[in-house]
Amino acid sequence: MGNTKKKRIIKVVLIAAVSIIVVTALGIAIFLKMTVLNTFPTLEGEPEIGKWYDVPVEGALSSDGSEWHGIFRKGTENKLAVYFFGGGVSITPETSEGGKAFYATTMLAQDFVAQGGIGSSAEDNPFKDWSFIVIPYATGDFHTGTGIYEGKKTVYHTGYNNYSAYIEQIKPYVGEPDTLLVTGFSAGGFATSLLADDVIDRFQSAENVTVCVDSSLLLYNGWYDTAVNLWKSPTEISDRLTTNNLVLDSLTALHEKRGNSVKILFDCSYRDNTLMQYQSYIDNGKMDQTKELGDKFQQDLKEMVHGLQTNIPDVGIYIWSNGEDADTHNTQHTIISSNVFDRLGNDRSVGEWIFDAVNGDVRTYGIELLDKAF
């Protein structure tokens, strides 16, 4: 084969290789733009019904000092969901400085998350025509902080400031809803328990109120100190924290204050693979996920459910299993932002269970999983 022919073949191969690389890169770029890098238009003037918007809030900051914004969709029904996102937590100065190893520090990918699960526009989603006030999470403080940590770096634990300013800014677009759902997943579930009373006070027109905590159980003796000294949460929030179980403390206090005027729900997978890692860090200083940690989490969850049922007799519980590991039996973390309408072996999905409760039918599913042995 002559040199000229060889050069032509090499040129063709190189052109083909470059073309493949370009097409692949373009495909990746398009995929990222449609998913983790997706952003909504900025709300200017009156919102279009059913359309998602980013809502800038003056002075609102993520933990690293970058901008923070709210996310909003106006529905056709006079019903409102206030929806807290999750993404880890900081409980000590060390975890504050550890940043993204422990919690979401920026707004990356949060617009994308809003469109899934309970916030989806799927025809079979009973919440698709509700207004949604979404509270993204990038402050490591369960949305309750008003403080700035100054150590090796500056960390803005200002989740309560962000939430409060955003709620007041967006309220005129919501009107006077007759029905209110306060919910959130993971760190947002902790926030739901901590802030539900605050949210209810801001939407007093709602006579039908449901509060649903998704996948939020961590036992820590230092919750009160963290809330007071690191996050600098408002005292009406931190004063409720009297045990190692922040969610149980907060939901019990909510029930004691509001009684049966508020329907309270709690769901969790029975061997939550992410929560056990954070619990392992709290207990042992190391993130881990073993069968033994799953066993411990399952027992802790059983005690948590017993505490809820004792303190809140009409509480609704949904314990579920999905994505169970064949060896450890550890399970998926959170559900309302993703596969919330999967039945998971029960008569109703988590999404249907929440909607049933909104309509006055509060039920319990999956308790038998808490006694499942391996």
C-alpha positions as CSV (number, residue, x, y, z in Angstrom):
1,M,0.0,0.0,0.0
2,G,1.4,3.4,-1.0
3,N,2.0,6.2,1.5
4,T,-0.6,8.3,-0.2
5,K,-3.3,5.7,0.3
6,K,-2.2,5.1,3.9
7,K,-2.5,8.8,4.7
8,R,-6.0,8.9,3.2
9,I,-7.1,5.9,5.3
10,I,-5.6,7.5,8.5
11,K,-7.3,10.8,7.6
12,V,-10.7,9.1,7.2
13,V,-10.2,7.2,10.5
14,L,-9.2,10.4,12.3
15,I,-12.2,12.2,10.9
16,A,-14.5,9.4,11.9
17,A,-13.0,9.3,15.5
18,V,-13.3,13.1,15.9
19,S,-16.9,12.9,14.6
20,I,-17.8,10.2,17.2
21,I,-16.2,12.3,20.0
22,V,-18.1,15.4,18.9
23,V,-21.4,13.6,18.7
24,T,-20.8,11.9,22.1
25,A,-19.8,15.1,23.7
26,L,-22.8,16.8,22.2
27,G,-25.1,14.1,23.5
28,I,-23.6,14.3,27.0
29,A,-24.0,18.1,27.0
30,I,-27.6,17.8,25.9
31,F,-28.2,15.2,28.6
32,L,-26.6,17.3,31.3
33,K,-28.6,20.4,30.2
34,M,-31.8,18.4,30.4
35,T,-31.0,16.9,33.8
36,V,-28.5,18.1,36.4
37,L,-27.7,21.4,34.7
38,N,-31.4,22.1,33.9
39,T,-32.5,25.6,35.0
40,F,-36.0,27.2,35.0
41,P,-36.8,30.6,33.7
42,T,-36.7,33.4,36.2
43,L,-40.1,34.5,37.5
44,E,-40.9,38.0,36.2
45,G,-44.5,39.3,36.5
46,E,-47.4,36.9,36.8
47,P,-46.5,33.2,36.6
48,E,-47.9,31.0,33.8
49,I,-50.1,28.2,35.2
50,G,-48.3,24.9,35.4
51,K,-44.8,26.3,34.6
52,W,-41.8,26.0,36.8
53,Y,-39.8,29.1,37.7
54,D,-36.7,30.1,39.6
55,V,-37.4,32.9,42.1
56,P,-34.3,35.0,43.1
57,V,-34.4,36.1,46.7
58,E,-32.3,39.2,47.7
59,G,-29.6,38.3,50.1
60,A,-30.3,34.5,50.0
61,L,-27.1,32.4,50.0
62,S,-26.0,28.8,49.7
63,S,-23.5,27.6,52.3
64,D,-20.5,28.5,50.0
65,G,-21.8,32.1,49.5
66,S,-23.2,31.5,46.0
67,E,-26.7,32.5,45.1
68,W,-29.7,30.6,46.4
69,H,-33.2,30.8,44.8
70,G,-36.6,29.3,45.4
71,I,-38.5,27.2,42.9
72,F,-42.2,27.8,42.2
73,R,-45.1,26.4,40.2
74,K,-48.6,27.9,40.2
75,G,-51.4,25.3,39.9
76,T,-55.1,25.5,38.9
77,E,-56.4,24.2,42.3
78,N,-56.5,26.3,45.4
79,K,-54.1,23.8,47.1
80,L,-50.5,24.3,48.1
81,A,-47.5,22.0,48.7
82,V,-44.6,23.5,50.6
83,Y,-41.8,21.1,49.7
84,F,-38.4,21.0,51.4
85,F,-35.5,19.4,49.6
86,G,-32.8,17.3,51.3
87,G,-29.1,16.8,50.8
88,G,-27.1,15.9,54.0
89,V,-26.4,17.9,57.1
90,S,-23.7,19.6,59.2
91,I,-23.7,18.9,62.9
92,T,-20.3,20.1,64.0
93,P,-17.6,22.6,62.9
94,E,-15.7,19.7,61.3
95,T,-18.7,18.8,59.1
96,S,-19.3,22.4,58.3
97,E,-15.7,22.7,57.0
98,G,-16.1,19.3,55.2
99,G,-18.7,20.9,52.9
100,K,-19.9,18.7,50.1
101,A,-18.6,15.5,51.8
102,F,-21.5,15.9,54.2
103,Y,-24.2,18.2,52.6
104,A,-25.2,20.0,49.4
105,T,-23.3,23.3,49.3
106,T,-24.8,24.8,46.0
107,M,-28.0,24.8,44.0
108,L,-26.6,22.3,41.4
109,A,-29.3,20.0,40.0
110,Q,-32.1,21.1,42.3
111,D,-34.3,22.5,39.5
112,F,-34.1,19.1,37.9
113,V,-35.3,17.3,41.1
114,A,-38.3,19.6,41.4
115,Q,-39.9,18.0,38.3
116,G,-39.8,14.5,39.5
117,G,-41.8,12.4,42.0
118,I,-44.6,14.3,43.8
119,G,-43.8,17.4,41.7
120,S,-44.2,15.7,38.3
121,S,-46.8,16.7,35.8
122,A,-47.7,13.1,35.1
123,E,-51.4,12.6,34.4
124,D,-51.8,10.1,37.2
125,N,-50.2,12.4,39.8
126,P,-53.0,13.7,42.0
127,F,-50.8,16.7,43.0
128,K,-50.1,17.8,39.4
129,D,-52.5,20.8,39.6
130,W,-51.4,22.0,43.0
131,S,-49.2,25.1,43.5
132,F,-45.7,24.1,44.7
133,I,-43.4,26.2,46.8
134,V,-40.1,24.3,46.6
135,I,-37.4,25.1,49.2
136,P,-34.0,24.0,47.7
137,Y,-31.3,22.9,50.2
138,A,-27.8,24.1,50.2
139,T,-27.1,25.2,53.7
140,G,-26.5,22.1,55.8
141,D,-28.8,23.2,58.6
142,F,-32.2,21.4,57.9
143,H,-33.4,24.7,56.5
144,T,-33.4,26.3,60.1
145,G,-30.2,28.3,60.4
146,T,-29.6,32.0,60.7
147,G,-25.9,31.9,61.4
148,I,-22.5,32.1,59.7
149,Y,-19.8,29.7,60.8
150,E,-16.3,31.3,60.7
151,G,-13.5,28.7,60.8
152,K,-11.0,27.6,58.2
153,K,-13.6,28.9,55.8
154,T,-16.8,30.8,56.0
155,V,-20.0,28.7,55.9
156,Y,-23.5,30.2,55.6
157,H,-25.9,28.2,57.6
158,T,-28.7,30.5,56.7
159,G,-31.4,28.1,55.6
160,Y,-34.1,29.7,57.8
161,N,-33.3,33.2,56.4
162,N,-33.6,31.8,52.9
163,Y,-36.8,30.0,53.5
164,S,-38.5,32.8,55.4
165,A,-37.7,35.5,52.9
166,Y,-38.7,33.4,50.0
167,I,-42.0,32.4,51.5
168,E,-43.0,36.0,52.2
169,Q,-41.9,37.0,48.7
170,I,-43.9,34.3,46.9
171,K,-47.1,34.3,49.0
172,P,-48.9,36.9,46.9
173,Y,-48.7,34.5,43.9
174,V,-50.4,31.7,46.0
175,G,-53.4,33.6,47.4
176,E,-55.4,31.9,50.2
177,P,-55.1,28.2,49.8
178,D,-57.7,26.0,51.4
179,T,-55.5,22.9,51.5
180,L,-51.9,22.7,52.7
181,L,-49.3,19.9,52.4
182,V,-46.0,20.4,54.1
183,T,-43.5,17.8,53.1
184,G,-39.9,17.0,52.4
185,F,-37.4,14.2,51.9
186,S,-34.2,13.4,53.9
187,A,-32.8,16.7,55.3
188,G,-36.0,18.2,53.9
189,G,-38.0,15.7,56.0
190,F,-36.2,16.8,59.1
191,A,-37.0,20.4,58.0
192,T,-40.6,19.4,57.6
193,S,-40.9,18.3,61.2
194,L,-39.0,21.4,62.4
195,L,-40.8,24.0,60.3
196,A,-44.3,22.7,59.7
197,D,-45.7,24.9,62.5
198,D,-44.0,27.9,61.0
199,V,-45.4,27.1,57.6
200,I,-48.9,26.6,58.9
201,D,-48.8,30.0,60.6
202,R,-47.9,31.6,57.2
203,F,-50.9,30.1,55.4
204,Q,-53.7,30.4,58.0
205,S,-56.4,30.2,55.3
206,A,-55.7,26.5,55.0
207,E,-58.2,24.5,57.0
208,N,-57.1,21.1,55.6
209,V,-53.4,20.6,56.7
210,T,-51.2,17.5,56.2
211,V,-47.6,17.1,57.2
212,C,-45.5,14.3,55.7
213,V,-41.9,13.5,56.7
214,D,-40.1,11.3,54.2
215,S,-37.0,9.3,55.3
216,S,-35.7,11.3,58.2
217,L,-34.3,9.4,61.2
218,L,-30.9,10.2,62.9
219,L,-30.3,9.8,66.6
220,Y,-27.9,12.4,68.1
221,N,-27.5,13.7,71.6
222,G,-26.2,17.0,70.3
223,W,-29.2,18.2,68.3
224,Y,-30.0,21.1,70.6
225,D,-26.4,22.3,70.9
226,T,-26.0,22.1,67.1
227,A,-29.3,24.1,66.5
228,V,-28.3,26.7,69.0
229,N,-24.6,27.1,68.5
230,L,-23.9,26.1,64.9
231,W,-27.0,26.8,63.0
232,K,-28.4,29.5,65.3
233,S,-31.9,28.3,64.7
234,P,-34.8,30.4,66.1
235,T,-35.5,29.5,69.7
236,E,-39.0,28.4,69.0
237,I,-37.4,25.6,66.9
238,S,-34.4,24.7,69.0
239,D,-36.4,24.7,72.3
240,R,-38.4,21.6,71.1
241,L,-35.2,19.5,70.9
242,T,-35.1,17.7,74.2
243,T,-34.0,14.1,73.2
244,N,-31.7,12.5,70.6
245,N,-34.6,12.1,68.1
246,L,-35.2,15.5,66.5
247,V,-38.1,14.4,64.3
248,L,-40.0,12.7,67.1
249,D,-39.5,15.8,69.4
250,S,-40.7,18.1,66.7
251,L,-43.8,16.1,65.5
252,T,-44.8,15.5,69.0
253,A,-44.7,19.2,69.8
254,L,-46.6,19.9,66.6
255,H,-49.4,17.5,67.6
256,E,-49.5,18.8,71.2
257,K,-50.0,22.3,69.8
258,R,-52.3,21.7,66.8
259,G,-54.1,18.4,67.8
260,N,-56.1,16.7,65.2
261,S,-56.3,19.8,63.0
262,V,-53.1,18.6,61.4
263,K,-52.7,15.1,60.0
264,I,-49.2,13.8,60.5
265,L,-47.5,11.2,58.3
266,F,-44.1,9.5,58.4
267,D,-42.5,7.2,55.9
268,C,-39.1,5.5,55.6
269,S,-37.5,2.5,54.0
270,Y,-36.9,-0.1,56.7
271,R,-33.1,-0.3,56.2
272,D,-32.3,3.1,54.7
273,N,-28.8,2.8,53.2
274,T,-28.0,6.6,53.4
275,L,-29.4,7.3,56.8
276,M,-27.4,4.5,58.3
277,Q,-24.2,5.9,56.9
278,Y,-24.8,9.3,58.6
279,Q,-25.8,7.4,61.8
280,S,-22.5,5.5,61.5
281,Y,-20.6,8.8,61.3
282,I,-22.4,10.2,64.3
283,D,-21.7,7.0,66.3
284,N,-18.3,6.0,65.1
285,G,-16.9,8.9,63.1
286,K,-17.0,7.0,59.8
287,M,-19.5,6.6,57.0
288,D,-20.3,2.9,56.5
289,Q,-23.1,0.6,55.3
290,T,-23.0,-2.9,56.5
291,K,-25.7,-5.5,57.4
292,E,-25.0,-4.9,61.1
293,L,-25.7,-1.2,60.6
294,G,-28.8,-2.1,58.7
295,D,-29.9,-4.3,61.6
296,K,-29.4,-1.4,64.0
297,F,-31.2,1.1,61.8
298,Q,-34.2,-1.3,61.5
299,Q,-34.4,-1.5,65.3
300,D,-34.0,2.3,65.7
301,L,-36.8,2.8,63.2
302,K,-39.0,0.3,65.0
303,E,-38.6,2.3,68.2
304,M,-39.2,5.6,66.3
305,V,-42.5,4.3,64.9
306,H,-43.5,3.1,68.4
307,G,-42.7,6.6,69.8
308,L,-44.8,8.3,67.0
309,Q,-47.8,6.0,67.5
310,T,-47.6,6.5,71.3
311,N,-47.3,10.3,71.2
312,I,-49.5,10.9,68.1
313,P,-52.3,8.2,68.2
314,D,-53.7,9.1,64.7
315,V,-50.3,9.2,62.9
316,G,-50.0,7.6,59.5
317,I,-47.0,5.4,58.9
318,Y,-45.7,3.9,55.7
319,I,-42.7,1.6,56.0
320,W,-41.4,0.3,52.7
321,S,-38.6,-1.7,50.9
322,N,-37.1,-1.0,47.5
323,G,-33.7,-1.5,46.0
324,E,-32.8,-4.1,48.7
325,D,-29.2,-5.3,48.5
326,A,-29.0,-9.1,48.3
327,D,-26.3,-9.3,50.9
328,T,-27.0,-6.6,53.5
329,H,-30.7,-6.1,52.8
330,N,-30.2,-2.4,53.0
331,T,-32.6,-0.3,51.1
332,Q,-33.3,2.9,49.0
333,H,-33.2,6.3,50.7
334,T,-36.1,8.7,50.1
335,I,-39.0,8.3,47.7
336,I,-41.2,11.4,47.3
337,S,-38.8,13.0,44.8
338,S,-38.6,9.9,42.6
339,N,-40.7,6.7,42.6
340,V,-43.4,8.0,44.9
341,F,-46.2,6.3,42.9
342,D,-44.7,2.8,43.0
343,R,-46.9,0.4,45.1
344,L,-43.9,-1.4,46.7
345,G,-46.0,-4.4,47.5
346,N,-48.8,-2.5,49.2
347,D,-52.3,-1.6,48.2
348,R,-51.3,2.1,47.8
349,S,-48.2,3.9,46.8
350,V,-46.6,6.5,49.1
351,G,-48.0,9.2,46.9
352,E,-51.5,7.7,47.0
353,W,-51.1,7.3,50.8
354,I,-50.3,11.0,51.2
355,F,-53.2,12.0,48.9
356,D,-55.6,9.7,50.9
357,A,-54.6,11.4,54.1
358,V,-55.1,14.8,52.6
359,N,-58.7,13.6,51.9
360,G,-59.2,12.4,55.5
361,D,-58.2,8.8,55.2
362,V,-55.0,8.3,57.3
363,R,-53.7,4.8,57.2
364,T,-50.6,2.7,58.1
365,Y,-48.7,0.3,55.8
366,G,-45.7,-1.9,56.0
367,I,-45.2,-2.1,59.8
368,E,-44.5,-5.8,59.5
369,L,-41.1,-5.0,57.8
370,L,-39.9,-3.7,61.1
371,D,-39.9,-7.3,62.5
372,K,-38.4,-8.9,59.4
373,A,-35.4,-11.0,60.4
374,F,-32.4,-12.3,58.3
